[in-house]
Amino acid sequence: MKPLNLVGDELTIDAVHQVTDHRQTVAIPREAAERLAASRVMVTRYFDEARPIYGVTTGFGRFSDVVIPESDRKRLQLNLIRSHAAGVGEPFSPRVARAMLLLRANALAKGYSAVRPVVVERLVDFLNRGITPVIPSQGSVGASGDLAPLAHLALVLVGEGEAWYQGDRLSGREALSRAGLTPLVLEAKEGLALINGTQAMGALGCLGAYEARLLADWADIAGSLSFQVLRGIPVAFAPAVAMVRPHPGFMHSAQNLRHLLKGSRLTTEPGALRIQDAYSLRCMPQVHGASRDGLAHIQEVVNREINSATDNPLFFPRADQVISAGNFHGQPLALVLDYLGILAAEWANISERRIERMVNPALSGLPPFLVSQGGLNSGLMLAQYTAASLVSENKVWAHPSSVDSIPTSANQEDHVSMGTTAGRKALSILANVRRVLAIELICGAQAADLIGPERLSPLGQHVFNFVRDRVPMWDADRVLSADIETLAAALIHEEGQQLVQAVLTGVVRS
């Protein structure tokens, strides 16, 4: 795999995934290094001309009017990182931390932050050599950038803090030593440039949007299996229906469902069993598709943000101008990360209703709780309980963070985004959605075993086999927890991605 060149404006959500999950290496091309050097020259010249620069010749936030003598400018940058490393709680996963490294390097590579090329090169060294900062997940208000999380990232650059290296959690200095690197001594502006940005919420947005795209497809796939065992009426997904309400996501999910159901011997015609289906079956493309449309908007915003300069102040060499502004404010991401949690929660909401229909004999016509010896065995009774619990929890997590703002820095920073909290909640919701969809697939496969899996559509049989390769048929009561977790993990791992690609393109192998 070729190295990913960071030029500042070409990074994508998919590229972030390749670096975080597949360890693609990263490089800084010559043109990016030249831009970095050009902006750095401005700092030296402005020093010579005794021009005031926020965070370089002054303090930070409420202290922006305090002039810092030249002899203390390096110390100022180190003090900034140390004082702002105030995060608490469980650390972000190594995947999130690696994404943060990548996004911070890309933003600096744009050349508007006046850091030396060596700073960006060192971030790239961390990615390529496997040094992953330990970054507490709580403490950012998402306004002057993700100050606390990025300060913990920056600590490792100077040989402080903690990092993972080759599976060990070490001091930052020890991690650098084992990787053959030495601590950086930060020059003026560089500490501020490392922590002033939206890279924690951006990392959460990248990883969340990537996972949500997979779960959008799994929602259609799981729903198609449930639809068949519940003897659904597929005419509701006819192209003519979507043509008169042409939302792109609706059309996409309807097409997926028609494709997945083709050749099924379980689906029915209007009037054969009933005139029309319940909403959780009939309205799948409308509900799933609305979330797809929201996700398309989120991906657009996230892709734009991860290629933006979110520092302050910004240096513009061609105009010979330094501008203090507000590009660090996380509001663009905060809103869509809240939206991500809300739209993902809906996939679980409607999935849980299909689960209930399958385990409830009054609604399904199947044995109670999908077990042949009910009474002695409780079957999948508690599967629906767990799904209900997860869905209820999602409703709490889906309350938006971006509507809140608590002023900070002695009211200098008097409106904040809470975007990182929104991102953390979105990832929690996605984890719950994954488990609910796994429960639906387990119930769908169990129902198919009771009816006859050979009656499923050809693609439905491939989905059934995917489930059965990981979760055996429920003959007698056993512990269900491990089955749910195993299948939920498989949905977003490479094996699950391959199954999605295979069944939705129709290219499947026996």
C-alpha positions as CSV (number, residue, x, y, z in Angstrom):
1,M,0.0,0.0,0.0
2,K,1.4,3.4,-1.0
3,P,1.9,6.0,1.7
4,L,-0.9,8.5,2.1
5,N,0.4,12.0,1.1
6,L,-0.8,14.7,3.4
7,V,-1.3,17.9,1.4
8,G,-3.9,19.5,3.6
9,D,-7.0,19.4,1.3
10,E,-7.4,15.9,0.0
11,L,-8.0,13.7,3.1
12,T,-11.2,11.6,3.1
13,I,-13.1,9.6,5.7
14,D,-12.1,6.4,3.9
15,A,-8.4,7.5,3.9
16,V,-8.6,8.1,7.7
17,H,-10.0,4.5,8.1
18,Q,-7.1,3.1,6.1
19,V,-4.6,4.8,8.4
20,T,-6.4,4.0,11.7
21,D,-7.5,0.4,11.0
22,H,-5.0,-0.8,8.3
23,R,-1.9,1.0,9.4
24,Q,-1.3,2.7,6.0
25,T,1.8,4.8,6.3
26,V,1.8,8.6,5.8
27,A,4.1,11.0,4.1
28,I,4.5,14.8,3.8
29,P,5.2,15.9,0.2
30,R,7.6,18.6,-0.7
31,E,4.9,21.2,-1.5
32,A,3.4,20.9,2.0
33,A,6.9,21.3,3.6
34,E,7.4,24.4,1.5
35,R,4.1,25.9,2.7
36,L,5.0,25.2,6.3
37,A,8.4,26.9,5.9
38,A,6.8,30.0,4.3
39,S,4.4,30.5,7.1
40,R,7.2,29.9,9.7
41,V,9.3,32.7,8.1
42,M,6.5,35.1,9.1
43,V,6.9,34.4,12.8
44,T,10.6,35.2,12.7
45,R,10.1,38.4,10.7
46,Y,7.2,39.6,13.0
47,F,9.5,39.0,16.0
48,D,12.1,41.3,14.4
49,E,9.4,43.9,13.7
50,A,8.1,43.6,17.3
51,R,4.5,43.0,16.1
52,P,2.1,41.6,18.7
53,I,0.8,38.1,17.8
54,Y,-1.8,36.3,19.9
55,G,-0.4,33.2,21.7
56,V,3.1,34.0,20.5
57,T,4.0,37.3,22.1
58,T,0.9,37.3,24.4
59,G,-0.8,34.9,26.8
60,F,-3.9,32.9,26.0
61,G,-7.6,33.4,26.4
62,R,-8.3,35.9,29.2
63,F,-4.5,36.5,29.2
64,S,-4.3,37.7,25.6
65,D,-3.4,41.2,26.7
66,V,-0.4,40.0,28.8
67,V,2.8,40.5,26.8
68,I,5.3,37.7,27.1
69,P,9.0,38.6,27.0
70,E,11.2,37.0,24.2
71,S,13.1,35.0,26.8
72,D,10.0,33.2,27.9
73,R,8.4,32.4,24.5
74,K,9.5,28.7,24.3
75,R,8.6,28.2,28.0
76,L,5.1,29.7,27.2
77,Q,4.4,27.0,24.6
78,L,5.5,24.2,27.0
79,N,3.5,25.7,29.8
80,L,0.4,25.9,27.6
81,I,0.5,22.2,26.8
82,R,1.1,21.2,30.4
83,S,-1.6,23.4,31.8
84,H,-4.2,22.4,29.2
85,A,-3.6,18.7,29.6
86,A,-6.6,18.6,32.0
87,G,-8.5,15.7,30.5
88,V,-10.1,13.0,32.6
89,G,-11.9,9.7,32.2
90,E,-11.3,6.7,30.1
91,P,-8.9,7.3,27.3
92,F,-10.0,7.4,23.7
93,S,-9.4,4.2,21.8
94,P,-6.1,3.9,20.0
95,R,-8.1,4.2,16.7
96,V,-9.5,7.6,17.8
97,A,-6.0,8.7,18.9
98,R,-4.4,7.7,15.6
99,A,-7.1,9.6,13.8
100,M,-6.4,12.7,15.9
101,L,-2.7,12.5,15.0
102,L,-3.6,12.2,11.3
103,L,-6.1,15.0,11.3
104,R,-3.8,17.4,13.2
105,A,-0.9,16.7,10.8
106,N,-3.2,17.3,7.8
107,A,-4.5,20.6,9.2
108,L,-1.0,21.8,10.0
109,A,0.2,20.7,6.5
110,K,-2.0,23.3,5.0
111,G,0.6,25.9,6.0
112,Y,-1.5,28.4,7.9
113,S,-0.3,27.6,11.4
114,A,3.4,28.8,11.3
115,V,4.9,25.6,12.6
116,R,8.2,24.2,11.5
117,P,8.1,21.2,9.1
118,V,9.6,19.1,11.9
119,V,6.5,19.3,14.0
120,V,4.3,17.8,11.3
121,E,7.0,15.3,10.5
122,R,7.0,14.1,14.1
123,L,3.2,13.6,14.1
124,V,3.7,11.5,10.9
125,D,6.5,9.6,12.7
126,F,4.1,8.7,15.5
127,L,1.7,7.2,12.9
128,N,4.3,5.3,11.0
129,R,6.2,4.0,14.0
130,G,3.2,3.1,16.1
131,I,3.4,5.6,18.9
132,T,-0.2,6.3,20.0
133,P,-0.8,9.0,22.7
134,V,-3.0,8.1,25.6
135,I,-5.7,10.8,25.5
136,P,-8.4,11.1,28.1
137,S,-11.8,11.3,26.5
138,Q,-13.5,13.9,28.7
139,G,-12.6,17.6,29.1
140,S,-13.2,19.3,25.8
141,V,-16.0,21.9,25.3
142,G,-15.2,22.1,21.6
143,A,-14.7,25.8,21.1
144,S,-11.1,26.9,21.3
145,G,-10.5,23.6,19.6
146,D,-10.3,20.4,21.5
147,L,-7.8,21.9,23.9
148,A,-7.5,19.3,26.6
149,P,-7.4,16.2,24.3
150,L,-4.9,17.8,21.9
151,A,-2.8,18.9,24.8
152,H,-2.5,15.2,25.9
153,L,-1.5,14.4,22.4
154,A,1.1,17.1,22.3
155,L,2.6,16.1,25.6
156,V,4.1,13.0,24.0
157,L,5.8,15.0,21.4
158,V,7.8,16.8,24.1
159,G,8.5,13.5,26.0
160,E,5.8,13.8,28.6
161,G,2.4,12.2,29.1
162,E,1.7,8.6,28.2
163,A,1.6,6.6,25.0
164,W,0.9,3.1,23.7
165,Y,3.8,1.5,21.9
166,Q,3.9,-2.2,20.7
167,G,1.1,-3.1,23.1
168,D,2.6,-1.4,26.1
169,R,1.4,1.7,27.9
170,L,4.5,3.8,28.7
171,S,5.6,7.2,29.6
172,G,5.9,9.5,26.7
173,R,9.6,9.7,27.0
174,E,10.0,5.9,27.1
175,A,7.7,5.4,24.1
176,L,9.9,7.9,22.1
177,S,13.1,6.2,23.2
178,R,11.9,2.8,22.2
179,A,10.8,4.1,18.8
180,G,14.2,5.8,18.3
181,L,12.9,9.4,18.6
182,T,13.9,12.3,20.8
183,P,11.5,14.9,22.4
184,L,10.7,18.0,20.5
185,V,11.6,21.4,21.9
186,L,8.7,23.6,20.8
187,E,9.3,27.0,19.3
188,A,7.0,30.0,19.5
189,K,3.5,29.4,18.3
190,E,3.9,25.6,18.0
191,G,2.3,24.6,21.3
192,L,-0.7,26.7,20.4
193,A,-0.8,25.3,16.9
194,L,-0.9,21.7,18.2
195,I,-3.9,22.2,20.5
196,N,-6.0,24.8,18.7
197,G,-8.2,22.7,16.4
198,T,-11.2,20.4,16.1
199,Q,-9.3,17.1,15.7
200,A,-10.9,15.1,18.6
201,M,-14.4,15.7,17.4
202,G,-13.2,15.4,13.8
203,A,-11.7,12.0,14.6
204,L,-14.9,10.9,16.2
205,G,-16.9,12.2,13.2
206,C,-14.7,10.3,10.7
207,L,-14.9,6.9,12.5
208,G,-18.5,7.4,13.4
209,A,-19.5,8.3,9.8
210,Y,-17.6,5.3,8.4
211,E,-19.3,2.9,10.8
212,A,-22.7,4.4,10.2
213,R,-22.3,3.9,6.5
214,L,-21.8,0.2,7.1
215,L,-24.7,0.0,9.5
216,A,-27.0,1.7,7.0
217,D,-26.5,-1.3,4.8
218,W,-26.8,-3.8,7.6
219,A,-30.1,-2.2,8.6
220,D,-31.4,-3.0,5.1
221,I,-29.9,-6.5,5.2
222,A,-31.2,-7.4,8.7
223,G,-34.6,-5.9,7.8
224,S,-34.8,-8.0,4.7
225,L,-34.3,-11.2,6.7
226,S,-37.0,-10.2,9.2
227,F,-39.3,-9.2,6.3
228,Q,-39.1,-12.7,4.8
229,V,-39.7,-14.7,8.0
230,L,-42.7,-12.4,8.8
231,R,-44.1,-13.0,5.3
232,G,-43.9,-9.4,4.2
233,I,-45.5,-7.8,1.1
234,P,-42.7,-6.4,-1.1
235,V,-44.9,-4.5,-3.5
236,A,-44.6,-1.6,-0.9
237,F,-41.0,-1.2,-2.2
238,A,-41.9,-0.9,-5.9
239,P,-40.0,1.7,-7.9
240,A,-43.1,3.6,-8.6
241,V,-43.6,4.3,-4.9
242,A,-40.1,5.9,-4.6
243,M,-40.5,7.9,-7.9
244,V,-43.3,9.9,-6.4
245,R,-41.3,10.7,-3.3
246,P,-37.8,10.7,-4.6
247,H,-35.6,11.2,-1.6
248,P,-32.2,9.6,-2.5
249,G,-31.9,7.6,0.7
250,F,-35.4,6.2,0.4
251,M,-34.7,5.2,-3.2
252,H,-31.4,3.6,-2.2
253,S,-32.9,1.5,0.6
254,A,-35.9,0.5,-1.5
255,Q,-33.6,-0.7,-4.2
256,N,-31.5,-2.7,-1.6
257,L,-34.7,-4.4,-0.3
258,R,-36.0,-5.3,-3.7
259,H,-32.6,-6.8,-4.6
260,L,-32.3,-8.7,-1.3
261,L,-35.8,-10.1,-1.5
262,K,-35.6,-11.2,-5.1
263,G,-36.5,-14.9,-5.4
264,S,-37.9,-15.3,-1.9
265,R,-40.5,-18.0,-1.4
266,L,-41.7,-16.5,1.8
267,T,-42.9,-13.0,0.8
268,T,-46.5,-12.6,-0.1
269,E,-49.0,-10.6,-2.1
270,P,-51.6,-8.1,-0.8
271,G,-54.6,-10.0,0.5
272,A,-52.9,-13.4,0.8
273,L,-52.3,-13.0,4.5
274,R,-53.1,-9.4,5.0
275,I,-53.7,-6.3,2.9
276,Q,-50.6,-4.4,4.2
277,D,-47.8,-4.8,6.7
278,A,-47.0,-3.0,9.9
279,Y,-44.9,0.1,9.6
280,S,-41.7,-1.5,10.9
281,L,-41.8,-3.7,7.7
282,R,-43.7,-1.5,5.2
283,C,-41.9,1.7,6.0
284,M,-38.3,0.4,6.1
285,P,-37.1,2.3,3.1
286,Q,-38.6,5.6,4.3
287,V,-37.1,5.2,7.8
288,H,-33.8,3.7,6.8
289,G,-33.5,6.1,3.9
290,A,-34.1,9.2,5.9
291,S,-31.1,8.3,8.0
292,R,-29.1,7.6,4.9
293,D,-29.8,11.2,3.6
294,G,-28.8,12.6,7.0
295,L,-25.6,10.6,6.9
296,A,-24.7,12.0,3.4
297,H,-24.9,15.5,4.8
298,I,-22.7,14.5,7.8
299,Q,-20.1,13.0,5.5
300,E,-20.0,16.1,3.5
301,V,-19.4,18.3,6.5
302,V,-16.8,16.0,8.1
303,N,-14.8,15.7,4.8
304,R,-14.8,19.5,4.5
305,E,-13.8,19.9,8.2
306,I,-10.8,17.5,8.2
307,N,-9.3,19.5,5.3
308,S,-9.7,22.9,7.0
309,A,-7.3,25.1,8.9
310,T,-8.8,25.3,12.4
311,D,-6.0,27.1,14.2
312,N,-5.8,30.6,15.7
313,P,-4.2,32.9,14.7
314,L,-3.9,32.0,11.1
315,F,-0.8,33.1,9.0
316,F,-1.3,34.0,5.3
317,P,2.1,34.4,3.7
318,R,0.9,35.7,0.3
319,A,-1.1,38.5,1.9
320,D,1.6,39.0,4.7
321,Q,-1.3,38.9,7.2
322,V,-1.9,37.3,10.5
323,I,-5.6,37.0,11.5
324,S,-7.1,36.1,14.8
325,A,-10.5,34.6,14.2
326,G,-12.7,31.7,15.2
327,N,-12.0,28.7,13.0
328,F,-11.4,26.5,16.0
329,H,-15.1,26.7,17.0
330,G,-16.6,23.2,16.7
331,Q,-20.2,24.2,15.9
332,P,-20.2,22.8,12.3
333,L,-19.2,19.4,13.7
334,A,-21.2,19.6,16.9
335,L,-24.5,19.9,15.0
336,V,-23.8,17.0,12.6
337,L,-22.4,14.7,15.4
338,D,-25.6,15.2,17.3
339,Y,-27.4,14.4,14.0
340,L,-25.3,11.3,13.6
341,G,-26.5,10.0,17.0
342,I,-30.1,10.8,16.2
343,L,-30.2,9.2,12.8
344,A,-28.3,6.1,13.9
345,A,-30.7,5.6,16.8
346,E,-33.6,5.3,14.4
347,W,-32.1,2.2,12.8
348,A,-32.2,0.6,16.2
349,N,-35.6,1.9,17.0
350,I,-37.3,0.3,14.0
351,S,-35.1,-2.8,14.3
352,E,-36.3,-3.5,17.8
353,R,-39.9,-3.3,16.6
354,R,-39.1,-6.0,14.0
355,I,-37.5,-8.1,16.7
356,E,-40.6,-7.9,18.8
357,R,-42.8,-9.0,15.9
358,M,-40.6,-12.1,15.4
359,V,-40.6,-13.2,19.0
360,N,-44.3,-12.4,19.7
361,P,-46.5,-15.3,18.4
362,A,-49.5,-13.1,18.2
363,L,-47.7,-11.0,15.6
364,S,-45.5,-13.6,13.8
365,G,-47.4,-16.9,13.6
366,L,-44.1,-18.4,14.7
367,P,-43.5,-20.4,18.0
368,P,-43.3,-18.1,21.0
369,F,-39.8,-16.6,21.4
370,L,-38.6,-18.7,18.4
371,V,-38.0,-21.9,20.4
372,S,-39.6,-25.3,19.7
373,Q,-39.9,-26.4,23.3
374,G,-41.3,-23.3,24.9
375,G,-41.8,-23.4,28.7
376,L,-38.8,-25.6,29.3
377,N,-36.8,-23.2,27.2
378,S,-37.3,-19.4,27.2
379,G,-35.7,-19.1,23.8
380,L,-35.0,-15.6,22.5
381,M,-37.3,-13.9,25.0
382,L,-34.5,-11.9,26.6
383,A,-33.1,-10.9,23.2
384,Q,-35.9,-8.4,22.8
385,Y,-35.4,-7.2,26.4
386,T,-31.8,-6.4,25.6
387,A,-32.7,-4.7,22.4
388,A,-35.3,-2.6,24.2
389,S,-32.8,-1.6,26.8
390,L,-30.3,-0.5,24.2
391,V,-32.9,1.5,22.3
392,S,-34.0,3.2,25.4
393,E,-30.4,4.1,26.3
394,N,-29.9,5.5,22.8
395,K,-32.8,7.9,23.4
396,V,-30.9,9.3,26.3
397,W,-27.7,9.6,24.4
398,A,-29.5,11.2,21.4
399,H,-30.3,14.3,23.4
400,P,-28.2,17.0,21.6
401,S,-25.1,18.3,23.2
402,S,-24.8,21.3,20.8
403,V,-27.8,23.1,22.3
404,D,-25.7,23.6,25.5
405,S,-23.0,26.2,26.1
406,I,-21.1,27.0,29.3
407,P,-18.8,30.0,29.0
408,T,-15.1,29.4,29.8
409,S,-11.9,31.4,30.2
410,A,-13.4,34.2,32.4
411,N,-16.2,34.7,29.8
412,Q,-13.7,35.4,27.0
413,E,-14.9,32.2,25.4
414,D,-18.5,32.8,26.0
415,H,-20.1,30.4,23.5
416,V,-18.9,26.8,23.1
417,S,-20.0,23.9,21.0
418,M,-19.8,20.8,23.2
419,G,-19.0,19.0,19.9
420,T,-16.7,16.4,21.4
421,T,-19.4,15.3,23.8
422,A,-21.7,14.9,20.8
423,G,-19.1,12.7,19.0
424,R,-18.5,10.5,22.1
425,K,-22.3,10.0,22.4
426,A,-22.7,9.2,18.7
427,L,-20.1,6.4,19.0
428,S,-21.9,5.0,22.0
429,I,-25.2,5.0,20.1
430,L,-23.5,3.3,17.1
431,A,-22.2,0.6,19.3
432,N,-25.7,0.0,20.6
433,V,-27.2,0.0,17.1
434,R,-24.7,-2.6,16.1
435,R,-25.9,-4.9,18.9
436,V,-29.5,-4.4,18.1
437,L,-29.0,-5.2,14.5
438,A,-27.1,-8.3,15.6
439,I,-30.1,-9.4,17.7
440,E,-32.4,-8.9,14.8
441,L,-30.2,-11.0,12.6
442,I,-30.0,-13.8,15.3
443,C,-33.8,-13.7,15.5
444,G,-34.2,-13.7,11.8
445,A,-31.9,-16.7,11.3
446,Q,-33.7,-18.6,14.1
447,A,-37.1,-17.9,12.5
448,A,-35.7,-19.1,9.2
449,D,-34.5,-22.3,10.8
450,L,-38.0,-22.9,12.1
451,I,-39.6,-22.2,8.7
452,G,-37.0,-23.6,6.4
453,P,-34.0,-21.4,5.3
454,E,-34.1,-22.8,1.8
455,R,-37.3,-20.7,1.3
456,L,-35.3,-17.5,1.8
457,S,-34.2,-15.5,-1.2
458,P,-30.8,-16.6,-2.6
459,L,-29.2,-13.5,-1.0
460,G,-31.1,-14.1,2.1
461,Q,-29.6,-17.5,2.4
462,H,-26.1,-16.0,2.2
463,V,-27.0,-13.6,5.1
464,F,-28.4,-16.6,7.0
465,N,-25.2,-18.5,6.5
466,F,-23.2,-15.5,7.7
467,V,-25.1,-15.6,10.9
468,R,-25.0,-19.3,11.3
469,D,-21.2,-19.4,10.8
470,R,-20.9,-17.3,14.0
471,V,-24.1,-18.1,16.0
472,P,-25.5,-21.7,16.1
473,M,-29.2,-22.4,16.0
474,W,-31.1,-22.2,19.3
475,D,-32.0,-25.8,20.1
476,A,-32.0,-25.4,23.9
477,D,-31.4,-22.5,26.2
478,R,-27.8,-21.2,26.5
479,V,-26.0,-17.9,27.3
480,L,-26.9,-15.4,24.6
481,S,-24.6,-12.6,25.5
482,A,-21.5,-13.9,23.7
483,D,-23.5,-14.6,20.5
484,I,-24.7,-11.0,20.4
485,E,-21.3,-9.6,20.9
486,T,-19.6,-11.9,18.4
487,L,-22.1,-11.1,15.7
488,A,-22.1,-7.4,16.5
489,A,-18.4,-7.2,16.2
490,A,-18.4,-9.1,12.9
491,L,-20.8,-6.6,11.3
492,I,-18.2,-3.9,11.0
493,H,-15.0,-5.9,10.7
494,E,-13.6,-6.9,7.4
495,E,-15.7,-10.1,7.2
496,G,-18.9,-8.1,7.6
497,Q,-17.8,-5.5,5.1
498,Q,-17.2,-8.2,2.6
499,L,-20.6,-9.8,3.1
500,V,-22.3,-6.4,2.7
501,Q,-20.4,-5.8,-0.5
502,A,-21.2,-9.2,-1.8
503,V,-24.9,-9.3,-1.2
504,L,-25.6,-5.7,-2.2
505,T,-23.8,-6.1,-5.5
506,G,-25.0,-9.6,-6.1
507,V,-21.5,-10.9,-6.4
508,V,-21.5,-13.8,-4.0
509,R,-19.6,-17.1,-3.9
510,S,-21.1,-20.3,-2.8
